[in-house]
Amino acid sequence: MSAPAPPQVRRRAGVVAALGTAQTLAWGSTYYLPAVLAGPMAREFGVSSAWVFGAFSAALIVSALLGPAAGRAIDARGGRGVLALSNLVFAIGLALMGIAGNLWLLAAGWLVLGVGMAMGLYDAAFATLTHLYGRDARNPITGITLIAGFASTVGWPLSALFEAQFGWRGACLIWAALQLCLGLPLNRFLIPGTPDPAAAPAVTESQAGAPAAGNEAPRHAMALLAFVFSAAWFVTGAMAAHLPRLLEAAGATPTAAVAAAALVGPAQVAARVAEFGFLRRTHPLISARLACIAHPVGAAALLLIGAPAAAAFTLLHGAGNGVLTIVKGTLPLAIFGPEGYGRRQGLIGAPSRFVQACAPFLFGVMIDWYGAGSVALSAACCLSAFIALLVLQPGPPASAAGRVAPSAPHSSGPG
């Protein structure tokens, strides 16, 4: 019979479970909301769905602008208060949308959601875990992405169910209530406000200064990472909006295109499990390079073979996208260390949010012009990110780059 898990292991697993659940709610009730509710909203106000998606894009831009400030606040005081406040902001934004009597109040609700997204999505969660665990945050970061990877799987059906039963306004108000009754308690009462005393020595040591001599991060590393994640998130936004349409342009039937596109979610989760199980002992830079090359390989198959390669393309894209979500949190940690992590994440992530806001429109135009050939653009984006990652070096040695001691890898995951 195996010995009981140490208290530190149980505490960390509890934090991962709570934060992962809160992130699932946060993503499901914000980022994944317009896919289901944009149509009903637009019909009631007599505008096109593009108007609603435009308001959503504006929310992403607000999130990009405020991200660095949210990161600085987490660096200074920890993430519990910021994440709890995000639940209140989400609830206000969703409630404004639910009671909106005109387009401008609806738009105001989306902009408020943008403020909440700056404070309450992955960047803030990653910064919170880094504040708590220092360089040992890699496995907890992976853990919450494993849980929140099901946000669309949970959020889309629930939004559709709420809308069918209570209309889109009722759906917004229910999501607002869930933010207050579920998200707020999880973030406020189950996320520690200060680092675990058992983890404090590792945090103190890692925050004492820059990486070891000879392993300093190059000055251009932040710019390179900002470029890498902007290129990758352009592809993520483009595929999220147009993947079934792209597969149809490659020759797949509408039914086959939807079925293939549905493989993205399972591929993301499977790749994250692989990252947690096999790649966590390597530097996150290796995971990042593998993730960036996956989409171009799939794109080449789609261009050369056509519709028969639709499932393979989707699986490769989904796997790469799933790992990229993790390395967006772990790679800056490994290169720069935990000091100033939240602010740095906000700065690195801001360009990618701007790009992601524009991706659906720009890639839609590309499909109109070039059909399936437009996948060459997304492949080029990922290839350019891959080349940029080749310029970066692993940085600090394994003992300081976020890899935990042999007894610790299983301690920071969700189970």
Backbone torsions as a table, in degrees:
resi	resn	phi	psi	omega
1	MET	NA	129.5	-177.2
2	SER	-71.8	149.2	179.7
3	ALA	-69.9	149.9	177.9
4	PRO	-61.2	148.3	178.6
5	ALA	-64.6	139.9	177.7
6	PRO	-59.6	156.0	-179.6
7	PRO	-56.0	-37.8	-179.5
8	GLN	-62.5	-38.5	179.3
9	VAL	-64.4	-45.5	-179.1
10	ARG	-64.4	-40.8	179.5
11	ARG	-62.5	-44.9	-177.2
12	ARG	-66.7	-40.2	177.2
13	ALA	-62.2	-38.5	178.0
14	GLY	-64.9	-39.7	177.5
15	VAL	-63.3	-44.5	179.6
16	VAL	-61.5	-44.3	-179.6
17	ALA	-63.7	-44.1	-179.1
18	ALA	-66.0	-47.2	-177.8
19	LEU	-69.1	-37.1	176.6
20	GLY	-63.1	-40.5	177.4
21	THR	-65.8	-44.0	178.6
22	ALA	-62.9	-37.2	178.1
23	GLN	-68.9	-36.6	176.0
24	THR	-59.2	-44.7	177.8
25	LEU	-65.1	-43.6	-177.5
26	ALA	-61.4	-47.6	179.7
27	TRP	-68.5	-43.1	-176.7
28	GLY	-64.1	-30.8	-176.2
29	SER	-99.6	5.9	178.8
30	THR	-132.1	-75.6	-173.6
31	TYR	-62.1	-37.8	-177.7
32	TYR	-93.0	5.0	-177.4
33	LEU	-69.1	-47.2	-173.1
34	PRO	-65.0	-24.7	-179.6
35	ALA	-58.4	-31.1	-178.1
36	VAL	-102.1	-39.0	-170.2
37	LEU	-99.2	-11.2	-178.5
38	ALA	-60.5	-42.9	-179.1
39	GLY	-60.8	-54.2	177.8
40	PRO	-60.2	-38.6	177.2
41	MET	-60.5	-48.1	-177.4
42	ALA	-63.2	-41.6	-179.0
43	ARG	-63.3	-40.8	-178.4
44	GLU	-65.3	-37.6	-177.2
45	PHE	-92.9	-0.6	176.2
46	GLY	70.8	33.6	177.1
47	VAL	-124.2	173.0	177.9
48	SER	-80.8	159.0	176.6
49	SER	-60.7	-26.6	179.9
50	ALA	-59.3	-32.5	178.9
51	TRP	-63.2	-43.9	-179.4
52	VAL	-67.1	-42.4	178.1
53	PHE	-66.0	-29.9	174.9
54	GLY	-65.2	-40.4	176.6
55	ALA	-64.6	-37.7	176.7
56	PHE	-64.4	-41.3	176.6
57	SER	-61.3	-39.0	176.7
58	ALA	-62.6	-36.8	177.3
59	ALA	-63.3	-39.8	177.5
60	LEU	-63.7	-36.2	178.3
61	ILE	-67.3	-42.1	175.6
62	VAL	-58.6	-43.0	178.7
63	SER	-60.1	-41.5	178.9
64	ALA	-63.4	-41.2	-177.7
65	LEU	-67.6	-35.1	-174.7
66	LEU	-94.6	-9.7	-177.3
67	GLY	-55.6	-47.7	179.8
68	PRO	-59.8	-38.0	179.4
69	ALA	-65.9	-41.1	177.1
70	ALA	-62.9	-40.5	178.4
71	GLY	-63.1	-41.6	178.0
72	ARG	-61.5	-40.5	-180.0
73	ALA	-63.3	-38.6	178.9
74	ILE	-69.9	-39.8	175.9
75	ASP	-56.9	-40.0	-173.7
76	ALA	-80.3	-39.6	-170.4
77	ARG	-127.0	2.8	-175.6
78	GLY	88.2	168.3	-171.7
79	GLY	-96.3	-11.8	-174.5
80	ARG	-57.8	-49.2	-178.3
81	GLY	-65.9	-40.3	-179.9
82	VAL	-64.6	-45.4	-179.8
83	LEU	-65.2	-41.3	177.9
84	ALA	-63.5	-40.9	177.4
85	LEU	-63.7	-33.9	178.8
86	SER	-61.9	-35.0	177.8
87	ASN	-63.7	-39.3	176.7
88	LEU	-65.2	-42.2	179.7
89	VAL	-65.2	-44.2	176.4
90	PHE	-56.6	-45.6	-177.8
91	ALA	-62.4	-41.1	179.1
92	ILE	-63.9	-46.8	180.0
93	GLY	-61.3	-44.2	179.8
94	LEU	-66.5	-38.3	178.0
95	ALA	-66.2	-40.4	176.4
96	LEU	-58.8	-42.0	178.3
97	MET	-65.3	-40.2	-178.1
98	GLY	-65.4	-29.3	-178.3
99	ILE	-105.2	3.8	-173.9
100	ALA	-58.6	126.7	177.2
101	GLY	-98.3	-6.6	178.8
102	ASN	-151.4	172.0	-176.0
103	LEU	-64.6	-33.2	-175.5
104	TRP	-70.8	-36.3	176.3
105	LEU	-70.3	-35.0	175.0
106	LEU	-62.7	-44.4	178.0
107	ALA	-62.8	-38.4	178.0
108	ALA	-61.8	-38.9	177.2
109	GLY	-61.2	-42.1	177.5
110	TRP	-63.2	-41.2	-179.7
111	LEU	-65.2	-37.9	175.5
112	VAL	-62.9	-40.2	175.0
113	LEU	-59.5	-35.5	176.9
114	GLY	-61.2	-40.1	175.4
115	VAL	-60.8	-45.1	179.7
116	GLY	-63.2	-38.0	-179.4
117	MET	-65.1	-32.5	176.1
118	ALA	-64.2	-28.7	-174.1
119	MET	-101.3	-15.6	-165.9
120	GLY	-132.5	5.5	178.6
121	LEU	-100.9	-159.6	-168.2
122	TYR	-56.8	-43.8	-176.5
123	ASP	-57.0	-42.8	178.6
124	ALA	-68.1	-39.6	178.6
125	ALA	-65.1	-42.8	178.3
126	PHE	-62.6	-42.6	179.5
127	ALA	-64.4	-36.7	177.7
128	THR	-62.4	-46.2	179.3
129	LEU	-65.3	-36.9	178.1
130	THR	-66.9	-38.9	176.2
131	HIS	-61.2	-36.3	-177.2
132	LEU	-79.1	-40.2	-167.6
133	TYR	-121.1	0.2	178.7
134	GLY	59.9	-135.6	-178.2
135	ARG	-69.3	-13.4	177.9
136	ASP	-84.0	13.1	-176.6
137	ALA	-81.4	-6.5	-173.9
138	ARG	-59.4	-49.0	-178.4
139	ASN	-67.0	-42.3	173.8
140	PRO	-59.9	-37.3	176.9
141	ILE	-60.8	-46.0	177.0
142	THR	-60.9	-40.3	-178.3
143	GLY	-60.3	-44.1	-178.4
144	ILE	-72.1	-29.1	177.0
145	THR	-72.3	-28.3	174.6
146	LEU	-63.7	-40.5	-179.6
147	ILE	-74.7	-51.6	-176.2
148	ALA	-73.6	-7.8	173.5
149	GLY	-60.9	-16.8	178.5
150	PHE	-95.4	14.1	-177.0
151	ALA	-60.0	-43.8	178.8
152	SER	-71.2	-35.3	178.7
153	THR	-61.9	-35.8	178.7
154	VAL	-88.2	-44.6	-171.9
155	GLY	-67.9	-45.1	-177.9
156	TRP	-62.1	-49.6	178.6
157	PRO	-62.8	-38.8	179.8
158	LEU	-65.9	-43.5	177.5
159	SER	-60.6	-41.8	179.1
160	ALA	-64.4	-40.7	178.8
161	LEU	-65.3	-47.1	178.9
162	PHE	-60.3	-42.5	-178.6
163	GLU	-65.8	-40.5	-179.9
164	ALA	-65.2	-35.8	-176.1
165	GLN	-88.1	-36.0	-170.9
166	PHE	-128.5	4.9	-176.5
167	GLY	80.0	168.3	-177.4
168	TRP	-66.5	-30.8	178.2
169	ARG	-67.0	-44.4	177.3
170	GLY	-61.4	-37.4	178.3
171	ALA	-61.5	-44.5	178.6
172	CYS	-61.6	-42.1	-178.6
173	LEU	-69.2	-35.8	176.3
174	ILE	-65.5	-44.2	177.1
175	TRP	-60.6	-38.9	177.9
176	ALA	-61.3	-43.0	179.0
177	ALA	-64.2	-38.5	178.3
178	LEU	-65.6	-34.3	176.2
179	GLN	-61.5	-40.3	-177.6
180	LEU	-77.8	-38.5	-172.5
181	CYS	-90.9	-21.9	-178.5
182	LEU	-119.4	-56.2	-176.1
183	GLY	-62.4	-46.2	-177.6
184	LEU	-61.7	-49.1	177.8
185	PRO	-61.6	-38.8	179.2
186	LEU	-60.4	-48.3	-177.4
187	ASN	-72.9	-36.4	-173.9
188	ARG	-80.1	-37.1	-170.8
189	PHE	-108.3	-17.4	-177.7
190	LEU	-110.1	-6.1	175.4
191	ILE	-99.9	122.7	-179.6
192	PRO	-61.8	148.7	178.1
193	GLY	-85.6	-24.1	-179.3
194	THR	-132.8	160.4	179.8
195	PRO	-58.2	146.3	174.8
196	ASP	-59.0	130.1	179.6
197	PRO	-54.4	-33.7	-179.7
198	ALA	-67.4	-25.8	-180.0
199	ALA	-95.9	-6.8	-173.4
200	ALA	-59.8	-41.2	-179.9
201	PRO	-59.0	-40.8	179.6
202	ALA	-65.9	-38.4	-179.9
203	VAL	-66.6	-44.1	-178.4
204	THR	-61.8	-43.2	-178.1
205	GLU	-64.2	-42.2	-176.0
206	SER	-73.9	-24.2	-178.5
207	GLN	-94.2	3.0	-175.8
208	ALA	-69.8	-20.4	-179.7
209	GLY	179.0	-161.7	-179.5
210	ALA	-74.8	171.6	175.3
211	PRO	-57.1	163.7	-175.7
212	ALA	-55.1	152.3	-178.9
213	ALA	-54.7	139.3	-178.0
214	GLY	86.7	-7.2	-178.9
215	ASN	-123.8	20.9	-178.5
216	GLU	-62.6	141.9	177.6
217	ALA	-67.2	136.2	178.7
218	PRO	-63.5	152.4	-176.5
219	ARG	-61.5	-28.7	-177.0
220	HIS	-87.4	3.6	-173.7
221	ALA	-62.8	-40.4	-179.2
222	MET	-64.0	-42.1	179.3
223	ALA	-64.6	-40.6	178.2
224	LEU	-63.0	-43.6	179.8
225	LEU	-66.6	-38.9	176.5
226	ALA	-60.3	-41.2	177.3
227	PHE	-65.5	-45.6	-178.5
228	VAL	-57.4	-48.9	-175.8
229	PHE	-74.9	-27.4	174.3
230	SER	-66.4	-45.8	178.7
231	ALA	-62.8	-43.1	-178.7
232	ALA	-67.9	-39.7	-177.3
233	TRP	-76.3	-23.2	169.8
234	PHE	-61.1	-45.5	179.8
235	VAL	-65.4	-41.0	178.7
236	THR	-59.9	-48.1	179.7
237	GLY	-64.6	-39.5	-179.9
238	ALA	-65.1	-46.2	-178.6
239	MET	-69.4	-35.8	179.0
240	ALA	-61.0	-35.0	-177.7
241	ALA	-88.4	-29.4	-166.7
242	HIS	-129.7	8.3	-174.2
243	LEU	-57.7	-51.1	179.1
244	PRO	-58.6	-40.8	179.2
245	ARG	-63.5	-39.6	178.7
246	LEU	-63.5	-42.5	-179.8
247	LEU	-66.7	-36.0	174.9
248	GLU	-64.2	-40.1	178.0
249	ALA	-63.4	-25.6	177.8
250	ALA	-82.9	-2.7	176.0
251	GLY	113.2	-2.1	178.8
252	ALA	-75.2	149.4	173.9
253	THR	-71.3	158.8	178.7
254	PRO	-54.8	-41.1	179.7
255	THR	-65.5	-44.7	179.7
256	ALA	-65.9	-36.1	179.6
257	ALA	-64.4	-44.4	179.3
258	VAL	-65.7	-42.2	179.9
259	ALA	-62.8	-42.2	178.8
260	ALA	-66.9	-42.0	-179.6
261	ALA	-62.4	-29.7	-180.0
262	ALA	-66.9	-12.5	179.8
263	LEU	-78.1	-10.2	-178.0
264	VAL	-59.5	-49.0	-177.9
265	GLY	-58.5	-54.7	177.4
266	PRO	-57.9	-37.6	179.8
267	ALA	-65.1	-39.9	178.4
268	GLN	-60.9	-48.6	-177.0
269	VAL	-66.3	-42.1	179.6
270	ALA	-61.2	-40.4	179.5
271	ALA	-67.6	-36.2	177.8
272	ARG	-67.5	-37.5	175.0
273	VAL	-62.0	-42.1	178.5
274	ALA	-63.8	-40.4	178.5
275	GLU	-62.6	-41.7	-179.6
276	PHE	-68.8	-34.9	-174.4
277	GLY	-89.6	-36.1	-171.2
278	PHE	-117.2	-37.1	-172.3
279	LEU	-92.5	-8.1	-176.0
280	ARG	-67.4	-18.9	178.3
281	ARG	-85.3	-3.2	175.7
282	THR	-104.1	168.3	176.4
283	HIS	-68.7	141.3	179.6
284	PRO	-56.3	-21.2	178.4
285	LEU	-61.6	-34.5	177.5
286	ILE	-65.2	-45.8	177.4
287	SER	-59.7	-41.3	-178.5
288	ALA	-63.7	-43.7	-179.7
289	ARG	-64.7	-44.0	177.9
290	LEU	-61.4	-40.4	-178.8
291	ALA	-65.1	-40.7	-177.1
292	CYS	-71.8	-28.6	-177.4
293	ILE	-84.5	-15.4	-175.8
294	ALA	-64.1	-45.7	-178.1
295	HIS	-62.6	-47.0	178.0
296	PRO	-60.1	-36.4	177.2
297	VAL	-61.9	-45.5	177.5
298	GLY	-64.5	-38.4	179.8
299	ALA	-64.6	-40.0	177.9
300	ALA	-61.0	-41.7	178.0
301	ALA	-63.5	-41.0	-179.1
302	LEU	-65.7	-40.5	-179.8
303	LEU	-69.8	-36.9	-176.1
304	LEU	-82.9	-36.3	-173.1
305	ILE	-104.5	-33.2	-179.4
306	GLY	87.8	-146.6	-172.7
307	ALA	-53.0	-38.1	179.6
308	PRO	-59.8	-19.7	-179.9
309	ALA	-95.6	8.7	-175.4
310	ALA	-60.0	-46.1	-178.3
311	ALA	-65.5	-41.8	-180.0
312	ALA	-63.0	-43.1	178.0
313	PHE	-59.7	-45.8	-178.2
314	THR	-63.9	-42.4	-179.9
315	LEU	-64.2	-42.8	179.6
316	LEU	-66.9	-43.3	177.4
317	HIS	-60.9	-47.2	-178.8
318	GLY	-62.4	-41.5	179.3
319	ALA	-63.2	-45.5	178.4
320	GLY	-62.2	-42.9	-179.4
321	ASN	-64.7	-38.6	179.5
322	GLY	-62.8	-42.0	179.9
323	VAL	-72.9	-36.0	179.6
324	LEU	-60.3	-34.9	177.1
325	THR	-59.4	-39.9	179.2
326	ILE	-69.6	-49.6	-174.3
327	VAL	-68.8	-19.4	173.4
328	LYS	-60.4	-29.0	176.0
329	GLY	-93.0	-36.6	-171.7
330	THR	-88.5	-30.3	-176.9
331	LEU	-68.1	-47.5	175.4
332	PRO	-60.2	-34.0	178.0
333	LEU	-63.8	-42.7	-178.9
334	ALA	-69.5	-34.1	-176.1
335	ILE	-82.1	-42.8	-172.6
336	PHE	-105.7	-18.3	-174.3
337	GLY	86.7	175.2	-173.7
338	PRO	-79.9	-18.0	-176.7
339	GLU	-66.6	125.6	-179.3
340	GLY	70.2	20.3	-173.5
341	TYR	-61.2	-45.5	-174.9
342	GLY	-61.5	-47.9	178.9
343	ARG	-62.8	-42.2	-179.2
344	ARG	-63.2	-40.3	177.9
345	GLN	-62.4	-39.8	178.2
346	GLY	-62.7	-41.3	179.9
347	LEU	-69.8	-43.0	179.5
348	ILE	-66.3	-38.1	-175.2
349	GLY	-81.4	-19.0	-176.2
350	ALA	-58.6	-49.6	179.3
351	PRO	-59.4	-37.1	-178.3
352	SER	-65.8	-32.6	178.8
353	ARG	-71.8	-37.2	174.4
354	PHE	-61.2	-47.2	-178.4
355	VAL	-63.8	-41.9	-179.6
356	GLN	-63.2	-32.6	178.4
357	ALA	-66.6	-30.8	-178.1
358	CYS	-91.4	-17.5	-170.8
359	ALA	-59.3	-46.1	-177.6
360	PRO	-57.8	-42.8	-179.6
361	PHE	-67.6	-49.2	-175.3
362	LEU	-64.3	-42.8	-178.6
363	PHE	-72.4	-30.1	174.3
364	GLY	-62.0	-40.6	176.2
365	VAL	-63.6	-40.9	179.2
366	MET	-61.5	-40.6	178.6
367	ILE	-66.3	-38.8	176.9
368	ASP	-58.8	-39.4	-175.7
369	TRP	-83.4	-42.3	-168.2
370	TYR	-120.4	-1.7	179.8
371	GLY	61.1	-137.1	-178.1
372	ALA	-63.1	-22.2	178.4
373	GLY	-62.5	-17.6	179.6
374	SER	-64.4	-17.5	178.2
375	VAL	-65.0	-18.7	175.9
376	ALA	-62.9	-33.2	177.5
377	LEU	-65.7	-47.3	179.8
378	SER	-64.4	-38.3	177.5
379	ALA	-63.5	-40.5	178.9
380	ALA	-63.5	-38.1	177.7
381	CYS	-61.0	-46.6	-178.7
382	CYS	-69.7	-35.8	176.7
383	LEU	-64.2	-41.0	178.3
384	SER	-64.5	-36.8	176.1
385	ALA	-65.4	-40.6	178.5
386	PHE	-61.1	-43.9	179.8
387	ILE	-64.0	-40.9	177.9
388	ALA	-62.2	-36.8	179.0
389	LEU	-68.8	-26.9	176.6
390	LEU	-66.4	-26.1	179.4
391	VAL	-71.8	-33.4	-178.8
392	LEU	-73.5	145.8	175.9
393	GLN	-105.4	156.5	-177.0
394	PRO	-56.1	-26.6	177.6
395	GLY	84.9	-132.9	-174.0
396	PRO	-60.3	154.4	178.6
397	PRO	-64.6	168.9	-173.4
398	ALA	-55.5	-36.7	-176.6
399	SER	-67.5	-17.4	-178.0
400	ALA	-119.8	4.4	-173.0
401	ALA	-103.3	25.2	174.0
402	GLY	96.9	2.1	175.3
403	ARG	-89.3	136.5	-174.8
404	VAL	-96.7	163.8	-179.2
405	ALA	-62.1	161.1	-175.2
406	PRO	-54.5	-32.1	-178.5
407	SER	-80.6	-10.2	-171.8
408	ALA	-98.8	-23.7	-172.7
409	PRO	-53.6	-36.3	-177.2
410	HIS	-83.2	-3.7	-173.3
411	SER	-87.5	-20.1	-172.1
412	SER	-107.4	3.0	176.9
413	GLY	-83.4	-179.9	-174.8
414	PRO	-77.3	-11.8	-176.8
415	GLY	-154.7	NA	NA
